[in-house]
Amino acid sequence: MKTKIFSSLALAFMISLGAYAQDASTMTKQERKEMRKQEKAERKARMKEDLKNTGRAIGETADEAAQGAKSKAKVAGEAIDSAATKTGRAVDRGLDKAEGAIINERDRVRAKRDSSRAEKARRDSL
């Protein structure tokens, strides 16, 4: 009998202890709400940081692309300048040749005219 009473008391004690432990480990509605709120705030902060990092990476990529475009534009500008200089020199040479040809033709026409006049004056003096 003593054993049965002792066993039943031990059993009652264990059950009450288990109920107390279960009650203590169970969160209240307010605690769960606060925990969800905190987790949401942490996720939001992580997302915000990820977006900042992504923005920085995009900015760096854009800067690198802009530098590449700038250097290519500079090279293209130098090539255009070089080509324009060469074209200008060729045009100048062509103009010099044309000027020389015009002067030679003028001198030839003058010489012919002067010779024709001299021939006419010689005939008239005879």
C-alpha positions, 0 to 999 in steps of 0.5 A: 500500500505504501508503495502504491501511495508513494508511486501515485504521489511520484506519478502526480508529482511528475505529471505536475512537473511536466505540465509546469515545464510545458507551460513555461516553455510555451510562449505567450501570444505577445512573445510570439508576436514580438519574436515575429516582429523582430525576425521581420525587422532582421530580414528587412535589414538584411534585404536592405544591406543586400540592396545596398551591396547590389547598388554598389556593385552596379555602380562600380560596373557602370564606372568601369564601363564608362571608363572603357567607353571614355578611353575608346572615345579618346582613341577614336578621337585621336584616330579622327584627328590623325586622319584629318591631319593626313587629309589636310596635308594631302589637300595642301599638297594638291593645292600646291600642285594645282597652284604650280600648274596654274603658274606654269600655264600662266607663264606659258601663255604669257611667253606665247603672247610675248613671243607673238607680240615680238614676232608681230613687232619684228614683222612690222619693223621690216 
